Amino acid sequence: MLKIVVGSKNPVKIGAVESAFVKMMGECEIIGVSVSSGVPDMPMSFDEIVTGAKNRAQAAIELVGADYGVGLEGGMDDSNLGTFLMGFVAIVDKQGAWGYSIGGGLYMPDKIVKIVKNSGRELGDVMDELRGLQNTKQHEGCVGYFTDNLIDRKESFEKPTISALSRFKKKEWFE
């Protein structure tokens, strides 16, 4: 049975990885571990988001002898259209091969972006405060709120995890 280690203890991220791996690779064992992303708690650029995901995957697989290490990182990135919330998935196998994918792309309200940028706080904490809730990031997430849960946070990480796994399912195309 494949052993997968996720560089997070967040149950939403672990659930997304488990669902994706079962669909793509069959039965597997999933372990979540707490590791550093090496980037700010709220990444504010594409480069920070990618770096955080890669760091999490690498640290996780080094911490636990597994077949795959998975790093998932969410953050915001500015463009000429505005600011977008996105997720990045990095998967490394025990041979050192990498698979990547981008998820999300939710256009963010300026009001929320300004609060996050000015306060330096995580988006989940800001959303909790604005909505009078607790621990949004381990439930529906911001994407769930803005899409009326048609896309929840788990799904927003599950689909890109499946895409990142395509590198390993169709590895002959990447060699």
C-alpha positions as CSV (number, residue, x, y, z in Angstrom):
1,M,0.0,0.0,0.0
2,L,1.3,3.5,-0.9
3,K,2.3,5.7,2.0
4,I,1.5,9.4,1.5
5,V,2.7,12.2,3.8
6,V,1.0,15.6,3.7
7,G,2.9,18.6,5.0
8,S,0.0,19.8,7.0
9,K,-2.2,18.8,9.9
10,N,-5.2,20.6,8.5
11,P,-8.0,18.0,8.1
12,V,-9.3,19.8,4.9
13,K,-5.9,19.5,3.2
14,I,-5.4,15.9,4.4
15,G,-8.9,14.9,3.2
16,A,-8.3,16.5,-0.2
17,V,-5.0,14.6,-0.7
18,E,-6.6,11.3,0.5
19,S,-9.5,11.7,-1.9
20,A,-7.2,12.5,-4.8
21,F,-4.8,9.7,-4.2
22,V,-7.5,7.1,-3.8
23,K,-9.1,8.2,-7.1
24,M,-5.8,8.2,-8.9
25,M,-3.7,5.5,-7.2
26,G,-6.0,3.3,-5.2
27,E,-5.9,2.4,-1.6
28,C,-3.2,4.3,0.4
29,E,-2.2,5.3,3.9
30,I,-2.3,9.1,4.5
31,I,-0.4,10.8,7.3
32,G,-0.4,14.5,8.1
33,V,2.6,16.2,9.7
34,S,3.3,19.7,10.9
35,V,6.2,21.2,8.9
36,S,7.3,24.7,8.1
37,S,6.4,26.3,4.7
38,G,9.3,28.7,5.0
39,V,7.1,31.5,3.7
40,P,4.8,33.9,5.5
41,D,1.6,32.5,7.0
42,M,-0.3,34.4,4.3
43,P,1.7,34.1,1.1
44,M,1.1,37.2,-1.1
45,S,2.7,36.2,-4.4
46,F,2.8,33.3,-6.7
47,D,6.4,32.7,-5.9
48,E,5.7,32.5,-2.2
49,I,2.8,30.1,-2.8
50,V,4.9,27.8,-4.9
51,T,7.9,27.9,-2.5
52,G,5.6,27.1,0.5
53,A,4.1,24.1,-1.3
54,K,7.5,22.7,-2.4
55,N,9.0,23.3,1.1
56,R,6.1,21.5,2.7
57,A,6.3,18.5,0.4
58,Q,10.1,18.1,0.8
59,A,10.1,18.5,4.6
60,A,7.2,16.0,4.9
61,I,8.8,13.3,2.9
62,E,12.1,13.8,4.7
63,L,10.4,13.6,8.1
64,V,8.4,10.4,7.3
65,G,9.7,7.7,5.0
66,A,6.9,7.7,2.4
67,D,6.3,7.0,-1.2
68,Y,5.1,10.6,-1.8
69,G,5.3,13.9,0.0
70,V,2.6,16.5,-0.7
71,G,2.7,20.2,0.0
72,L,-0.4,22.4,-0.4
73,E,-0.2,26.1,-0.1
74,G,-2.8,28.8,-0.5
75,G,-2.3,32.4,-1.0
76,M,-3.1,35.5,-2.9
77,D,-1.4,37.0,-6.0
78,D,-1.9,40.4,-7.6
79,S,-2.5,40.8,-11.3
80,N,-3.5,43.7,-13.6
81,L,-7.1,42.4,-13.1
82,G,-7.0,42.4,-9.3
83,T,-6.0,39.9,-6.6
84,F,-6.7,36.2,-6.9
85,L,-6.8,33.5,-4.2
86,M,-5.1,30.4,-5.5
87,G,-3.7,27.1,-4.3
88,F,-0.6,25.3,-5.4
89,V,0.1,21.6,-5.0
90,A,3.6,20.1,-5.1
91,I,4.1,16.4,-4.9
92,V,7.6,14.7,-4.7
93,D,8.1,11.0,-4.9
94,K,10.8,9.0,-3.1
95,Q,13.0,9.1,-6.2
96,G,12.9,12.9,-6.2
97,A,10.5,13.5,-9.1
98,W,8.1,16.4,-8.8
99,G,4.5,17.0,-9.9
100,Y,2.8,20.4,-9.7
101,S,-0.6,22.0,-10.2
102,I,-2.3,25.3,-9.6
103,G,-5.9,25.5,-8.3
104,G,-8.5,28.1,-7.6
105,G,-8.1,31.5,-9.1
106,L,-10.9,33.1,-7.1
107,Y,-11.1,36.8,-7.7
108,M,-11.0,38.5,-4.3
109,P,-12.9,41.6,-3.1
110,D,-10.6,44.6,-2.6
111,K,-12.0,45.1,0.9
112,I,-10.7,41.8,2.0
113,V,-7.4,42.1,0.2
114,K,-6.7,45.4,1.9
115,I,-7.4,44.1,5.3
116,V,-5.1,41.1,4.8
117,K,-2.3,43.2,3.3
118,N,-2.6,46.0,6.0
119,S,-2.8,43.6,8.9
120,G,-0.5,40.8,7.7
121,R,-3.0,38.3,9.0
122,E,-4.1,35.1,7.3
123,L,-7.1,35.2,5.1
124,G,-8.9,32.6,7.2
125,D,-8.6,34.8,10.3
126,V,-9.8,37.8,8.5
127,M,-12.8,35.9,7.1
128,D,-13.6,34.6,10.6
129,E,-13.6,38.1,12.0
130,L,-15.7,39.6,9.2
131,R,-18.2,36.8,9.3
132,G,-18.3,36.2,13.1
133,L,-17.1,32.6,12.7
134,Q,-14.2,30.4,13.9
135,N,-11.7,28.3,12.0
136,T,-13.1,28.8,8.5
137,K,-9.9,27.5,7.0
138,Q,-10.6,24.0,8.4
139,H,-14.1,24.0,7.0
140,E,-15.6,25.7,3.9
141,G,-12.8,28.2,3.4
142,C,-13.1,31.5,1.7
143,V,-13.8,29.8,-1.7
144,G,-16.7,27.9,-0.1
145,Y,-18.2,31.1,1.2
146,F,-18.0,33.0,-2.1
147,T,-19.3,30.1,-4.1
148,D,-22.1,29.1,-1.8
149,N,-20.2,25.9,-1.1
150,L,-20.5,24.8,-4.8
151,I,-16.7,24.6,-4.5
152,D,-15.5,24.1,-0.9
153,R,-11.9,24.3,0.3
154,K,-11.4,20.5,0.2
155,E,-12.5,20.4,-3.5
156,S,-10.3,23.4,-4.3
157,F,-7.3,21.4,-3.2
158,E,-8.5,18.0,-4.4
159,K,-8.7,18.8,-8.1
160,P,-5.2,20.3,-8.4
161,T,-3.8,17.3,-6.4
162,I,-5.3,15.0,-9.0
163,S,-3.7,17.2,-11.7
164,A,-0.3,17.1,-10.0
165,L,-0.6,13.3,-9.8
166,S,-0.9,13.1,-13.5
167,R,2.8,13.5,-13.7
168,F,3.2,10.2,-11.9
169,K,0.3,8.3,-13.6
170,K,1.6,9.2,-17.1
171,K,5.3,9.4,-16.1
172,E,6.5,8.2,-19.6
173,W,5.5,11.7,-20.9
174,F,7.7,13.4,-18.4
175,E,10.9,11.5,-18.9
